[in-house]
Amino acid sequence: MYKKTITLGLILLFILTSTLPMVTSNESYQIDNIYIKEKEISIVQYGSLSGYINDPDGNPIADAFIRIICGSFLFENTSDSSGYYYIGNVPIVDCYWYVTVSKTDYQTVTLDMSIDENTTYDFTLYPLGNILYVGGHGSNNYIKIQDAIDNASYGDTVFVFSGIYKENIELDKTLNLKGEDKNTTIIDGSQKGCTINLSSKNVIIKNFTIIGGGFDTDDFINFFRAGIRVTGSNNSICNNIFRNNCLGISGVRVTNLTIKNNIFIEDGIGFTSYENDGRPVMKIKYFIHKIENNTVNGKPLYYFINEKDKIIDNWETGQLILVNCTNFRIKNISISKTDWGLVFAFCNKCSTEKCNFFNNSLAIWTLESNNNLFKFNNISNNYHRGVVIDYNSKFNQIKYNKIFSTYCGVEIEWWSNSNIITKNNFLNNNVSGYEHQSLFSKWNKNYYDDWIGLKKPILFFFPKLIYGMPIERIPSLTMPISIDFHPAKEPYDI
């Protein structure tokens, strides 16, 4: 009886262990030139990933290879004759899975995604195509990049020889756009709009210098124009130089971009759900991308997602983007000459203090972010805005900051209610503060050098009126929205 019990126990142990995914040791390892770093992952339950793999015409692709990796977990399978694939017994974990789908004679597709119970996702693989040449000395080479794109087919590569190409490119099909050398292959938008407007998906753009994206005006529409404006998902922008654009890269309602090994010179990266087209729903997926090894003015561009309890103190920082982060402490950093210096998207309970933001297009921007604190910062000479509290960002505090020489010091927008702006110095701004379809902001005891009580001492008892638009769709309706009943008579020693 005792031996039977031991035998039965061993059988059960074998069955249980054989159903679990193979876990490697705690060392790092490499697969197909992909460097994987081990991390501790807590398993709660198991799910699956399934779907179909087709070509661009919807025809099924059999024997396509699909691999998913997360930490030490690795699963593989192939598609059947109908293009269907299935990977089961996948741990539901607190990280994104790195997914690759490949087949000979097709472009490999990569994707970062979460996998839950019964997750489905269909993939499209594009055939490897021909190479079309631009510039150089070949008899069949194109003179303009746009002409080569217009004549390319799905999966083709447009290879551009070194030179200066003054074009505003519409890239609306899946292909590879590659320059000969990023330092000498230059696309210049000449301030006539976006240099490259990328509306397709599964595109690779690499080895270029991108300049001149935007318009030669001061209109607000220029705020969203870029070296590369992206409205299609699953694209890769790698190993480029961006300079002299209104924005370096602008992603508008897109997901799963890969942006790595780029150099930004007085440029940067920005994501948003809107431009000048109303107020679409702000979704967190618009900010979830693979952003690695980029620099802004020679300093690292930091991108954090789904992290908490982190301290950033005295780091060399070119640009800082936080997505779905909690309890960050940011202090003693300087960000200058980039597009949007510090961006909080879906972040809570973070603090920014004793930092310098100067000569940016916009210094600080919060989107769907609550209960954050900004204090003892110097915010100066930013072209458009100092601090923008936007898109349902509530219960944030802006206090003891010096905000000066900026078009608008603090702007509260789009149902960002119940924020506190107190004891700041507003100096030499076109507009100290502005509100935009938001309610219940508390402006209190700030120093405003444009307060009428300073200009006309006889009116020292007058409050400071904060103007704005109560209804965004009626921009001509401008009126006092909030009141600082106790404006300071002397600037604070900040």
Secondary structure as the mmCIF struct_conf table of DSSP 4:
data_model
#
loop_
_struct_conf.conf_type_id
_struct_conf.id
_struct_conf.beg_label_comp_id
_struct_conf.beg_label_asym_id
_struct_conf.beg_label_seq_id
_struct_conf.end_label_comp_id
_struct_conf.end_label_asym_id
_struct_conf.end_label_seq_id
HELX_RH_AL_P HELX_RH_AL_P1 TYR A 2 THR A 19
BEND BEND1 LEU A 20 LEU A 20
HELX_LH_PP_P HELX_LH_PP_P1 PRO A 21 MET A 22
BEND BEND2 ASN A 26 GLU A 27
STRN STRN1 TYR A 29 ILE A 31
TURN_TY1_P TURN_TY1_P1 ASP A 32 ASN A 33
STRN STRN2 ILE A 34 ILE A 36
STRN STRN3 GLN A 45 ASN A 54
TURN_TY1_P TURN_TY1_P2 PRO A 56 ASP A 57
BEND BEND3 GLY A 58 GLY A 58
STRN STRN4 PRO A 60 PRO A 60
TURN_TY1_P TURN_TY1_P3 ALA A 62 ASP A 63
STRN STRN5 PHE A 65 CYS A 70
TURN_TY1_P TURN_TY1_P4 GLY A 71 SER A 72
STRN STRN6 PHE A 73 THR A 78
TURN_TY1_P TURN_TY1_P5 SER A 81 SER A 82
BEND BEND4 GLY A 83 GLY A 83
STRN STRN7 TYR A 84 ILE A 92
BEND BEND5 ASP A 94 CYS A 95
STRN STRN8 TRP A 97 SER A 102
TURN_TY1_P TURN_TY1_P6 THR A 104 ASP A 105
STRN STRN9 TYR A 106 TYR A 106
STRN STRN10 VAL A 109 MET A 113
TURN_TY1_P TURN_TY1_P7 GLU A 117 ASN A 118
STRN STRN11 THR A 119 THR A 120
STRN STRN12 PHE A 123 THR A 124
HELX_LH_PP_P HELX_LH_PP_P2 TYR A 126 TYR A 126
STRN STRN13 PRO A 127 PRO A 127
HELX_LH_PP_P HELX_LH_PP_P3 LEU A 128 LEU A 128
STRN STRN14 ILE A 131 VAL A 134
BEND BEND6 GLY A 135 HIS A 137
TURN_TY1_P TURN_TY1_P8 SER A 139 ASN A 140
STRN STRN15 TYR A 142 TYR A 142
BEND BEND7 ILE A 143 LYS A 144
HELX_RH_AL_P HELX_RH_AL_P2 ILE A 145 ASN A 151
TURN_TY1_P TURN_TY1_P9 TYR A 154 GLY A 155
STRN STRN16 THR A 157 VAL A 160
BEND BEND8 SER A 162 SER A 162
STRN STRN17 GLY A 163 LYS A 166
STRN STRN18 ILE A 169 LEU A 171
BEND BEND9 LYS A 173 LYS A 173
STRN STRN19 ASN A 176 GLY A 179
BEND BEND10 GLU A 180 GLU A 180
TURN_TY1_P TURN_TY1_P10 LYS A 182 THR A 184
STRN STRN20 THR A 185 ASP A 188
TURN_TY1_P TURN_TY1_P11 SER A 190 GLN A 191
STRN STRN21 LYS A 192 GLY A 193
BEND BEND11 THR A 195 THR A 195
STRN STRN22 ILE A 196 LEU A 198
BEND BEND12 SER A 200 ASN A 202
STRN STRN23 ILE A 204 LYS A 206
BEND BEND13 ASN A 207 ASN A 207
STRN STRN24 THR A 209 ILE A 211
STRN STRN25 GLY A 214 PHE A 215
BEND BEND14 ASP A 216 THR A 217
HELX_RH_3T_P HELX_RH_3T_P1 PHE A 220 PHE A 224
STRN STRN26 ALA A 226 VAL A 230
BEND BEND15 GLY A 232 ASN A 234
STRN STRN27 SER A 236 CYS A 238
BEND BEND16 ASN A 239 ASN A 239
STRN STRN28 ILE A 241 ARG A 243
BEND BEND17 ASN A 244 ASN A 244
BEND BEND18 CYS A 246 CYS A 246
STRN STRN29 LEU A 247 VAL A 252
BEND BEND19 ARG A 253 ARG A 253
STRN STRN30 THR A 258 LYS A 260
BEND BEND20 ASN A 261 ASN A 261
STRN STRN31 ILE A 263 ILE A 265
BEND BEND21 GLU A 266 GLU A 266
STRN STRN32 ILE A 269 THR A 272
BEND BEND22 SER A 273 SER A 273
BEND BEND23 GLU A 275 ASP A 277
HELX_LH_PP_P HELX_LH_PP_P4 PRO A 280 MET A 282
HELX_RH_3T_P HELX_RH_3T_P2 ILE A 284 PHE A 287
STRN STRN33 LYS A 290 GLU A 292
BEND BEND24 ASN A 293 ASN A 293
STRN STRN34 THR A 295 VAL A 296
TURN_TY1_P TURN_TY1_P12 ASN A 297 GLY A 298
STRN STRN35 LYS A 299 ILE A 305
BEND BEND25 ASN A 306 ASN A 306
STRN STRN36 LYS A 308 LYS A 308
BEND BEND26 ASP A 309 ASP A 309
STRN STRN37 ILE A 311 ASP A 313
BEND BEND27 ASN A 314 ASN A 314
BEND BEND28 GLY A 318 GLY A 318
STRN STRN38 GLN A 319 VAL A 323
BEND BEND29 ASN A 324 ASN A 324
STRN STRN39 THR A 326 THR A 326
BEND BEND30 ASN A 327 ASN A 327
STRN STRN40 ARG A 329 LYS A 331
BEND BEND31 ASN A 332 ASN A 332
STRN STRN41 SER A 334 SER A 336
BEND BEND32 LYS A 337 ASP A 339
STRN STRN42 TRP A 340 ALA A 345
BEND BEND33 PHE A 346 PHE A 346
STRN STRN43 ASN A 348 ASN A 348
BEND BEND34 LYS A 349 LYS A 349
STRN STRN44 SER A 351 GLU A 353
BEND BEND35 LYS A 354 LYS A 354
STRN STRN45 ASN A 356 PHE A 358
BEND BEND36 ASN A 359 ASN A 359
BEND BEND37 SER A 361 SER A 361
STRN STRN46 LEU A 362 LEU A 367
BEND BEND38 GLU A 368 GLU A 368
STRN STRN47 ASN A 370 ASN A 370
BEND BEND39 ASN A 371 ASN A 371
STRN STRN48 LEU A 373 LYS A 375
BEND BEND40 PHE A 376 PHE A 376
STRN STRN49 ASN A 378 SER A 380
BEND BEND41 TYR A 383 HIS A 384
STRN STRN50 ARG A 385 ASP A 390
BEND BEND42 TYR A 391 ASN A 392
BEND BEND43 PHE A 395 PHE A 395
STRN STRN51 GLN A 397 LYS A 399
BEND BEND44 TYR A 400 TYR A 400
STRN STRN52 LYS A 402 PHE A 404
BEND BEND45 SER A 405 TYR A 407
STRN STRN53 CYS A 408 GLU A 413
BEND BEND46 TRP A 414 TRP A 415
BEND BEND47 SER A 418 SER A 418
STRN STRN54 ILE A 420 THR A 422
BEND BEND48 LYS A 423 LYS A 423
STRN STRN55 ASN A 425 LEU A 427
BEND BEND49 ASN A 428 ASN A 428
BEND BEND50 ASN A 430 ASN A 430
STRN STRN56 VAL A 431 HIS A 436
BEND BEND51 GLN A 437 GLN A 437
STRN STRN57 LYS A 442 ASN A 444
BEND BEND52 LYS A 445 LYS A 445
STRN STRN58 TYR A 447 TYR A 448
TURN_TY1_P TURN_TY1_P13 ASP A 449 ASP A 450
HELX_RH_AL_P HELX_RH_AL_P3 ILE A 452 LYS A 455
BEND BEND53 LYS A 456 LYS A 456
HELX_RH_3T_P HELX_RH_3T_P3 PRO A 457 LEU A 459
TURN_TY1_P TURN_TY1_P14 PHE A 460 PHE A 461
BEND BEND54 PHE A 462 PHE A 462
HELX_LH_PP_P HELX_LH_PP_P5 PRO A 463 PRO A 463
STRN STRN59 LYS A 464 MET A 469
BEND BEND55 PRO A 470 ILE A 471
TURN_TY1_P TURN_TY1_P15 GLU A 472 ARG A 473
TURN_TY1_P TURN_TY1_P16 PRO A 475 SER A 476
STRN STRN60 MET A 479 ASP A 484
BEND BEND56 PHE A 485 HIS A 486
BEND BEND57 LYS A 489 GLU A 490
#
